[in-house]
Amino acid sequence: MIKIKLKGDVIKEFESGITPYEVALSIGAGLARAVCAANIDGKDVDLRTPITSDCQLNLLTFEDEYGRRAFRHTASHIMAQAIKKLYPQVKLAIGPAIDNGFYYDFDTDIVFTSEVLNSIEAEMKKIVKENIPLERFTMPQNDAIEYFKKSDEPYKVELIENLPESEEISFYRQDGFTDLCAGAHLMSTGGVKAFKLTSATGAYWRGDSKNKMLHRVYGTAFPKAAELEEYLAAVEEAKKRDHNKLGRELELFTTSDVIGQGLPIMLPKGARVIQLLQRFVEDEEQRRGWLLTKTPLIAKSDLYKISGHWDHYQDGMFVLGNEETDAEVFALRPMTCPFQYQAYLNRSRSYRDLPLRYNETSTLFRNESSGEMHGLIRVRQFTISEGHLMCTPEQLEDEFKNCLELAIFMLKTIGLDNDVSYRFSKWDPNDTEKYIGTPEQWDEAQSTMEKILDHLEIPYKIGIGEAAFYGPKLDIQIKNVYGKEDTLITIQIDQMLAVKFGMEYTDKDGIKKNPYIIHRTSLGCYERTLALLIEKYAGAFPLWLSPEQIRILPIADRHHDAAFALKKNLMDLGIRVEVDDRSEKTGYKIRESQLDKIPYTLVMGDKEIDENSVSVRRRGEGDIGSMPIDEFIELTLADVKSKKIW
């Protein structure tokens, strides 16, 4: 017999070898129907996993992240089974669960039109209705390769061949359909009550543009139809806020095929928002003791070889020239740190110079794959609020805290502070070729950072393998309207690159030492921030960020002079204002101003001119009445100065 501690510290005895599903069934049929996966002593496992020793067991439902992934992973297998039944010639690639659903990649000539997706859904419903049990089993590597060769599934064969020989190779079988899979999965297909195939697109095999383009079918799944309907309604709302659509409609940015993918053009309105953000960031950083630098956009390969980017990041760089044929090879910079280190090395340093804080509004270039790019979220050229801080070990925690406080201040000011989460990104000790430094150096850097984060009481998750190649980092994560997560702001601790570049300071004891370096952004990538602000506010920016803050509508031609005089007065005060003097009805111009999401619309006619007032319409509230011009200006300037969000 073994003892299993359950929720609420309840301890029960069971025979050794019992599975989590059987434990759930012993508690109640309702729990058995709801359970999706399990966690044994902190490790997420499949429901079929035998329990052979005393342990802590948590039964995971759809409300738990891993349980949700097991549920949706099962849905991806149901979709793959349905497609293989309808189109036996299709070759299977991979089909994981993702944050908001699942997908599966297929090698096929079939075009996944809405009609085809509907037919696949119909077949999936049959599979769910049959309530087919999912059976897990394992095979030796050679047998697994032979099995999928006979099944004519070359992508599965390639996956297995790339696995270590010692690794257990597991499979899940449901009726006549078998798939290579680590799991976890539901006990049967009948648990997937509500699902929808949402889209189909192309995707390179293994995300590499050198490989074949496959067909990727996306879907989502929920335990209840009502939850699915609620999600689909939220997706429709997300489409209305999608920055890629709304940003173009509001003429904030555009793209051009002859310029290239991932190279957006900021139109006057979008450029103005980014300019406002940049000025705000640079002024705030200066107030906090940061020193502005301006460094080149390109450098010789020699610089990147010192930093390690040439060996660890070259695939992500735009290289100009060929080392075999050219005397000098240059590359566009993917980050600014090696350049700012040269500013540090400009003269000798002592402990009295530290902390030394360099900031820069940096334009960077990264060779993102075409499949990864999306609107302004992920691009090939972007501008970032970058900074590097050199300090002594004793100063590290306070300076890290200051960097974090700056980032949080920025997020609060633009209204994104409640939309972010924190990830402590560590190295992967099983893939050391990705990094520089020794395990001892990584242990020291990560333990130092962990102590700082815990002391600051930051609620973080851990991301293994997400560290930079030279050090661990705190990533401030944010999701777009579709739930796709990206990094917005990052703060990194680095104790390695100072050694590589020979960066030293003379300490109080007269001994030369290497400084700790903090890499940080304060607002991250401006293009990505603009995209998130478009989606957050559905294009209706806070007054201080609006590219056009006020629109004046003269009722008739005789009111034009007064309207333009008011415009000049407002512009002299730094307010962004336009006059709509078209020969259109006032109601039409008001509607246009609303569609353009202008914060204030001022109507001027005979009465307003006589009284030196304006009729004020406030975005989201409509007509708020007449107001003396001086009073309106005072109100507006106060709103702008406070950076109020409304």
C-alpha positions in Angstrom: 0.0 0.0 0.0 1.1 3.6 -0.6 -0.1 6.9 0.9 -1.2 9.7 -1.4 -1.8 13.2 -0.1 -4.6 14.9 -1.9 -6.1 18.4 -2.0 -6.7 19.8 1.5 -3.9 17.6 2.9 -6.2 14.6 2.9 -4.2 11.4 3.0 -5.6 8.2 1.5 -4.1 4.7 1.1 -4.1 2.9 -2.2 -2.5 -0.1 -3.8 0.8 0.6 -5.5 0.4 1.0 -9.2 -2.9 2.9 -9.1 -3.2 5.7 -11.7 -4.3 9.3 -11.1 -7.5 8.6 -13.1 -8.3 5.7 -10.8 -7.8 7.9 -7.8 -10.2 10.5 -9.2 -12.7 7.7 -9.9 -12.5 6.5 -6.3 -13.4 10.0 -5.2 -16.3 10.4 -7.5 -17.6 10.0 -11.0 -18.0 13.8 -11.5 -14.3 14.3 -10.7 -13.3 11.5 -13.0 -15.2 13.2 -15.8 -13.6 16.5 -15.2 -10.0 15.5 -14.5 -7.6 16.1 -17.5 -4.2 15.4 -16.1 -2.3 15.2 -12.8 0.7 16.5 -11.0 2.8 14.1 -8.8 5.2 15.7 -6.4 5.5 18.8 -8.6 5.8 16.9 -11.9 2.9 17.1 -14.5 1.9 13.7 -15.7 -0.6 11.8 -17.8 -3.7 10.3 -16.1 -2.4 6.8 -16.9 0.8 7.2 -15.0 1.2 4.4 -12.3 1.9 5.7 -8.8 4.3 3.4 -7.0 5.3 5.3 -3.9 4.0 7.8 -1.3 3.4 11.2 -2.9 1.5 14.5 -3.2 -1.1 14.2 -6.0 -2.9 17.1 -7.5 -5.7 16.2 -10.0 -5.8 18.8 -12.8 -9.0 20.0 -14.6 -9.5 22.3 -17.5 -9.1 25.2 -15.0 -5.4 24.3 -14.6 -3.0 25.2 -17.3 -1.5 21.7 -17.8 -5.0 20.2 -17.6 -6.2 22.6 -20.2 -3.3 21.7 -22.5 -4.0 17.9 -22.1 -7.6 18.6 -23.0 -6.7 20.5 -26.1 -3.9 18.2 -27.1 -6.5 15.4 -27.2 -8.6 17.7 -29.4 -5.6 18.0 -31.8 -5.4 14.2 -32.1 -9.2 14.0 -32.7 -8.7 16.5 -35.6 -5.8 14.6 -37.0 -7.7 11.3 -36.9 -10.7 13.0 -38.6 -8.4 14.4 -41.4 -6.7 11.0 -41.9 -10.0 9.3 -42.2 -11.3 11.9 -44.8 -7.9 12.2 -46.6 -5.7 9.1 -46.0 -2.9 10.5 -48.2 -2.2 13.4 -45.8 1.2 13.2 -44.0 1.2 14.1 -40.3 3.8 16.5 -38.7 3.2 17.9 -35.2 0.0 18.9 -33.3 0.6 20.6 -30.0 -1.7 22.4 -27.6 -1.1 26.2 -27.5 -2.3 29.0 -25.1 -5.7 29.5 -26.8 -6.3 26.1 -28.4 -4.3 23.7 -30.6 -3.0 23.2 -34.1 -1.7 20.4 -36.3 0.6 20.6 -39.3 -0.1 18.5 -42.4 1.8 17.8 -45.6 -1.0 17.8 -48.3 -2.2 19.4 -51.4 -5.6 19.9 -49.9 -6.7 23.6 -49.5 -8.4 23.9 -46.2 -11.4 26.1 -47.2 -14.2 26.8 -44.8 -16.2 24.0 -46.4 -13.4 21.6 -45.8 -13.0 22.7 -42.2 -16.7 22.2 -41.7 -16.5 18.6 -43.0 -13.5 17.9 -40.7 -15.6 19.2 -37.7 -18.4 16.9 -38.7 -16.1 14.0 -38.7 -14.6 15.1 -35.3 -18.1 15.1 -33.8 -18.5 11.5 -34.8 -15.2 10.6 -33.1 -16.2 12.4 -29.9 -19.6 10.7 -30.0 -18.0 7.3 -30.2 -16.1 8.1 -27.0 -13.0 6.2 -28.1 -10.5 5.3 -25.3 -7.0 6.7 -25.8 -4.4 4.0 -25.1 -0.8 4.9 -24.2 2.1 2.6 -25.1 5.8 2.7 -25.8 8.2 1.2 -28.3 12.0 1.0 -28.7 13.4 3.6 -31.2 14.1 1.2 -34.0 10.7 -0.4 -33.8 9.1 3.1 -33.7 11.0 4.2 -36.8 10.0 1.0 -38.7 6.3 1.5 -37.6 6.1 4.9 -39.1 8.1 4.0 -42.2 5.5 1.4 -42.9 2.7 3.9 -42.2 4.4 6.3 -44.7 4.8 9.1 -42.1 8.2 10.6 -42.9 7.9 13.6 -40.5 7.3 11.2 -37.6 10.3 9.2 -38.6 12.5 12.3 -38.6 11.2 13.3 -35.2 12.0 9.9 -33.7 15.5 9.8 -35.4 16.3 13.0 -33.6 15.4 11.7 -30.2 18.1 10.3 -27.9 18.3 6.5 -28.0 17.7 6.3 -24.3 14.5 8.4 -24.3 11.2 6.5 -23.9 9.2 6.9 -27.1 5.5 7.0 -26.3 2.4 6.8 -28.5 -1.3 7.3 -28.1 -3.8 5.1 -30.0 -7.4 5.8 -30.5 -9.2 3.2 -32.6 -7.2 2.9 -35.8 -5.3 6.1 -35.4 -1.9 6.1 -33.7 0.3 9.2 -33.1 3.8 9.7 -31.7 3.2 11.8 -28.6 4.6 12.5 -25.1 1.1 13.4 -23.8 -0.8 14.1 -21.6 -4.3 13.3 -22.9 -7.8 12.7 -21.7 -8.9 9.1 -21.1 -11.2 9.1 -24.1 -12.4 11.3 -27.0 -15.8 11.8 -25.5 -14.5 14.4 -23.0 -14.0 17.0 -25.8 -17.5 18.4 -25.8 -17.1 21.7 -27.6 -14.6 22.6 -30.3 -14.1 24.8 -33.4 -11.6 24.9 -36.2 -10.8 28.5 -36.5 -8.3 29.0 -39.3 -5.7 27.5 -41.7 -2.4 28.9 -42.7 1.0 27.9 -44.0 3.9 26.9 -41.7 7.4 25.7 -42.5 8.4 22.4 -41.1 10.2 23.0 -37.9 9.8 26.8 -38.4 12.7 26.8 -40.9 12.1 28.6 -44.2 14.6 26.2 -45.9 12.1 23.3 -45.2 8.9 22.5 -46.9 5.8 24.7 -46.4 3.1 22.7 -44.6 -0.6 23.4 -43.9 -1.4 24.3 -40.4 -5.0 24.0 -39.1 -5.8 25.9 -35.9 -8.7 25.1 -33.5 -9.8 25.5 -30.0 -11.8 23.3 -27.5 -13.7 23.7 -24.3 -15.6 21.3 -21.9 -18.9 23.3 -22.5 -20.5 24.8 -25.5 -21.2 28.0 -23.6 -17.5 28.5 -22.9 -16.7 28.0 -26.5 -19.3 30.5 -27.6 -18.0 33.1 -25.1 -14.5 32.5 -26.4 -15.5 32.9 -30.1 -17.3 36.1 -29.2 -14.1 37.4 -27.5 -12.2 36.5 -30.7 -14.6 38.6 -32.8 -14.1 41.5 -30.4 -10.3 40.9 -30.7 -10.6 41.1 -34.5 -12.1 44.6 -34.1 -9.1 45.6 -32.0 -6.4 43.8 -34.0 -3.7 46.4 -34.5 -2.8 45.0 -37.9 -6.3 45.9 -39.1 -7.2 48.9 -37.0 -3.7 50.5 -37.3 -4.1 50.6 -41.1 -7.6 51.8 -41.0 -6.7 54.7 -38.7 -3.6 55.4 -40.9 -1.1 54.8 -38.2 1.2 52.6 -40.3 1.3 50.7 -43.5 3.6 48.2 -45.3 4.9 47.8 -48.8 5.8 44.6 -50.7 8.6 46.4 -52.5 10.2 47.4 -49.2 9.8 44.0 -47.6 8.1 42.0 -44.9 8.7 43.1 -41.3 9.6 46.6 -42.4 6.6 48.8 -41.5 6.2 52.4 -42.6 5.1 54.7 -39.8 2.5 57.2 -41.2 2.3 60.6 -39.6 -0.1 59.6 -36.9 1.8 56.5 -35.9 5.1 58.3 -36.1 3.7 61.0 -33.8 2.7 58.5 -31.1 6.1 56.8 -31.2 7.8 60.3 -31.0 5.7 61.1 -27.9 6.6 57.8 -26.3 10.3 58.3 -27.1 10.4 61.9 -25.7 8.6 60.8 -22.5 11.0 57.8 -22.0 14.2 59.8 -22.7 13.1 62.7 -20.4 12.2 60.3 -17.6 15.4 58.3 -18.0 17.4 61.5 -17.8 15.6 62.5 -14.7 16.7 59.2 -13.1 20.3 59.6 -13.9 20.7 57.8 -17.3 23.2 59.2 -19.8 22.2 59.3 -23.4 24.5 57.8 -26.1 24.2 57.5 -29.9 26.1 54.7 -31.4 26.4 53.3 -35.0 23.8 51.0 -36.7 26.5 48.7 -38.1 29.8 47.3 -36.9 32.6 45.0 -38.1 32.2 41.3 -37.3 35.2 41.8 -34.9 32.9 43.5 -32.4 30.3 40.7 -32.5 33.0 38.1 -32.2 34.2 39.6 -28.9 30.6 39.7 -27.5 29.7 36.2 -28.7 26.9 37.3 -31.0 28.8 36.1 -34.0 28.9 32.5 -32.7 25.6 32.5 -30.8 23.3 34.9 -32.8 24.6 35.1 -36.3 21.5 33.5 -37.8 19.4 36.3 -36.4 21.7 39.0 -37.9 21.9 40.8 -41.3 25.5 40.3 -42.4 27.0 42.6 -45.0 29.8 40.8 -46.8 31.5 37.4 -46.9 34.4 36.5 -44.6 36.0 34.3 -47.2 36.2 37.0 -49.9 36.0 40.4 -48.2 38.7 42.1 -46.1 36.1 43.5 -43.7 32.6 42.1 -43.0 30.0 44.2 -41.3 26.6 43.4 -39.8 23.6 45.5 -38.8 23.3 45.6 -35.1 20.8 43.3 -33.4 21.4 45.0 -30.0 23.3 47.9 -28.6 25.3 46.4 -25.7 28.7 45.9 -27.4 28.5 49.5 -28.7 27.8 51.0 -25.3 30.6 49.0 -23.8 33.0 51.0 -26.1 31.7 54.1 -24.4 32.6 52.6 -21.0 36.0 51.7 -22.3 36.6 55.3 -23.5 38.7 55.9 -20.4 39.7 54.1 -17.2 37.1 53.8 -14.5 37.0 53.7 -10.7 34.4 52.6 -8.2 33.5 56.3 -7.9 32.2 56.2 -11.5 29.7 53.5 -10.7 26.9 52.9 -11.2 27.3 54.2 -14.8 24.0 54.2 -16.6 23.9 54.5 -20.4 20.6 54.7 -22.3 19.9 54.9 -26.0 16.9 55.1 -28.4 18.3 52.2 -30.5 17.2 51.1 -33.9 17.9 47.4 -34.2 17.8 44.8 -37.0 16.9 41.1 -36.5 16.5 38.6 -39.3 13.2 37.1 -38.1 11.7 34.3 -40.2 8.8 35.2 -42.4 6.4 32.9 -40.4 7.2 34.7 -37.1 6.4 38.2 -38.2 3.1 39.8 -37.4 2.2 43.5 -37.9 4.1 45.7 -35.5 4.4 42.9 -32.9 7.4 41.2 -34.5 9.4 43.0 -37.2 12.8 43.0 -38.7 13.7 46.7 -38.0 12.5 48.2 -34.7 13.4 50.9 -32.2 13.9 50.1 -28.5 14.4 52.0 -25.3 17.6 50.3 -24.5 20.1 50.7 -21.7 23.1 49.2 -20.0 24.2 49.8 -16.5 27.6 49.0 -15.0 27.8 48.6 -11.3 29.6 47.0 -8.4 28.3 43.7 -6.8 27.1 45.8 -3.8 25.1 48.1 -6.0 23.5 45.3 -8.1 20.2 44.8 -6.2 19.4 48.5 -5.8 20.1 49.1 -9.4 18.1 46.1 -10.6 15.2 47.4 -8.4 15.5 50.8 -9.9 15.3 49.4 -13.4 12.2 47.4 -12.5 10.6 50.5 -10.9 11.3 52.4 -14.0 9.6 49.7 -16.2 6.6 49.5 -13.9 6.3 53.3 -13.9 6.3 53.3 -17.7 3.7 50.6 -17.9 1.4 52.4 -15.4 1.7 55.6 -17.3 0.5 54.1 -20.6 -2.0 51.8 -18.9 -0.5 48.4 -19.5 0.6 47.6 -15.9 -2.3 45.2 -15.2 -1.8 43.3 -18.5 1.6 41.9 -17.9 3.2 38.9 -16.2 6.8 38.2 -15.1 9.1 35.4 -16.2 12.4 34.5 -14.7 14.3 33.2 -17.8 17.1 30.8 -17.0 19.5 28.8 -19.1 19.0 25.2 -20.2 21.8 23.2 -18.6 21.1 20.4 -21.0 21.9 22.6 -24.0 25.1 24.4 -22.9 26.2 25.1 -26.5 23.7 27.9 -26.7 25.4 29.9 -24.0 28.8 31.3 -22.9 30.2 30.8 -19.5 30.6 27.9 -17.1 27.9 26.1 -15.1 29.4 27.7 -12.0 29.0 31.2 -13.5 25.4 30.5 -14.5 24.6 29.1 -11.1 26.0 32.3 -9.4 24.2 34.7 -11.8 20.9 32.9 -11.5 21.1 32.5 -7.7 21.9 36.2 -7.4 18.9 37.1 -9.6 16.6 34.7 -7.8 17.5 36.3 -4.4 16.8 39.8 -5.9 13.4 38.8 -7.4 12.3 37.0 -4.2 13.4 39.9 -2.1 11.4 42.3 -4.3 8.5 39.9 -4.1 8.1 39.7 -7.8 5.4 37.0 -8.8 7.3 35.2 -11.5 7.2 32.0 -13.5 10.4 30.2 -14.6 11.3 29.8 -18.2 14.0 27.2 -18.8 16.0 27.9 -21.9 14.7 31.5 -22.3 17.8 33.2 -21.0 20.1 35.3 -23.2 23.2 33.5 -24.2 25.2 35.6 -21.7 22.9 35.7 -18.7 19.5 35.2 -17.0 16.8 37.8 -17.2 13.5 39.0 -16.0 11.1 39.2 -18.9 7.9 41.2 -18.6 5.4 39.4 -20.7 2.3 40.6 -22.4 -0.4 39.0 -24.6 -1.9 40.5 -27.7 -5.7 40.4 -28.3 -5.5 36.9 -29.6 -3.7 35.6 -26.5 -0.2 35.3 -28.1 2.4 36.1 -25.6 5.5 38.2 -26.3 8.2 39.9 -24.2 7.6 43.6 -23.8 10.4 44.6 -21.4 13.4 42.8 -20.2 16.0 43.3 -17.4 19.1 41.0 -17.5 22.0 40.4 -15.2 25.3 39.8 -17.0 28.7 39.0 -15.3 30.4 37.6 -18.4 30.6 40.2 -21.2 32.5 42.7 -19.0 35.3 40.1 -18.9 35.1 39.5 -22.7 35.5 43.2 -23.4 38.1 43.9 -20.8 35.8 46.3 -18.9 37.3 47.0 -15.5 37.1 49.5 -12.6 39.6 50.2 -9.8 37.9 49.3 -6.5 38.5 51.0 -3.1 41.2 48.4 -2.4 43.1 49.4 -5.5 42.4 46.1 -7.3 40.9 46.1 -10.8 37.6 44.3 -11.0 35.0 43.6 -13.6 31.7 45.3 -13.1 28.3 43.6 -13.2 26.2 44.7 -16.1 22.4 45.1 -16.2 20.9 45.1 -19.7 17.4 46.6 -19.6 14.6 48.2 -21.6 12.3 50.7 -20.0 9.4 50.5 -22.4 10.7 47.9 -24.8 10.2 48.0 -28.5 8.3 51.1 -29.6 6.6 49.4 -32.5 5.4 46.5 -30.3 4.2 49.0 -27.7 2.3 50.9 -30.3 0.6 47.7 -31.5 -0.4 46.8 -27.9 -1.7 50.3 -27.3 -3.8 50.2 -30.4 -5.3 46.9 -29.2 -5.7 48.0 -25.6 -7.6 51.2 -26.5 -9.1 50.1 -29.8 -7.3 53.0 -31.4 -8.7 55.5 -28.9 -5.5 56.6 -27.3 -5.3 58.6 -24.0 -5.3 62.3 -24.7 -1.6 62.9 -24.1 -0.7 60.2 -26.7 -3.4 61.0 -29.3 -1.8 62.1 -32.6 -4.7 64.5 -33.0 -6.0 65.7 -29.7 -8.6 68.2 -30.8 -10.7 68.7 -34.0 -12.4 72.0 -34.5 -15.6 72.1 -36.6 -16.7 75.5 -37.8 -20.4 75.4 -38.7 -20.2 77.8 -41.6 -17.6 79.5 -43.8 -17.9 82.7 -41.7 -16.6 80.8 -38.7 -13.4 79.7 -40.4 -11.3 82.6 -39.2 -12.2 82.1 -35.6 -11.6 78.3 -35.9 -8.1 78.8 -37.3 -7.3 81.5 -34.8 -8.2 79.0 -32.0 -6.1 76.4 -33.7 -3.0 78.6 -33.7 -3.6 79.5 -30.0 -3.8 75.8 -29.1 -0.8 74.8 -31.2 1.3 77.5 -29.6 0.5 75.8 -26.3 1.7 72.4 -27.7 -1.7 70.9 -28.3 -2.2 68.9 -31.5 -5.3 70.2 -33.3 -6.9 70.3 -36.8 -9.7 72.2 -38.3 -12.3 70.4 -40.5 -13.3 73.2 -42.8 -14.9 71.0 -45.4 -18.3 72.0 -46.8 -20.1 69.1 -45.1 -22.9 69.0 -42.6 -21.8 69.4 -39.0 -23.4 66.1 -38.0 -21.4 64.3 -40.7 -18.1 65.9 -39.5 -18.9 64.9 -35.9 -19.4 61.3 -36.9 -16.1 61.3 -38.8 -14.4 62.7 -35.7 -15.9 59.9 -33.7 -14.7 57.3 -36.2 -11.2 58.8 -36.1 -11.3 58.5 -32.3 -10.5 62.2 -31.6 -10.6 62.9 -27.9 -12.2 66.4 -28.1 -14.4 67.8 -30.9 -15.1 71.5 -30.7 -18.0 73.0 -32.6 -17.9 76.7 -33.3 -20.8 78.8 -34.5 -22.1 82.4 -34.0 -23.1 81.8 -30.4 -19.7 80.3 -29.5 -17.7 83.1 -31.2 -19.9 85.8 -29.6 -19.3 84.2 -26.1 -15.7 83.3 -26.7 -16.6 79.7 -26.0 -16.7 76.3 -27.6 -19.3 73.5 -27.7 -17.4 70.5 -26.4 -17.9 66.9 -27.4 -15.7 64.4 -25.4 -14.9 61.0 -26.9 -17.0 58.4 -25.3 -19.3 60.9 -23.6 -20.7 63.0 -26.4 -21.8 66.6 -25.9 -20.7 67.9 -22.5 -21.9 71.4 -23.2 -20.5 74.8 -23.9 -17.3 76.0 -22.1 -15.3 79.2 -22.1 -12.2 78.8 -24.3 -9.8 79.6 -21.4 -11.5 77.0 -19.2 -11.3 74.4 -21.9 -7.6 75.1 -22.5 -6.9 74.8 -18.8 -8.7 71.5 -18.6 -6.9 70.1 -21.6 -3.4 71.1 -20.5 -4.0 69.6 -17.0 -5.1 66.3 -18.6 -2.1 66.2 -20.9 0.3 67.1 -18.1 -1.1 64.4 -15.8 -1.1 61.8 -18.6 -4.5 60.8 -17.4 -6.0 57.7 -19.1 -9.6 58.0 -20.2 
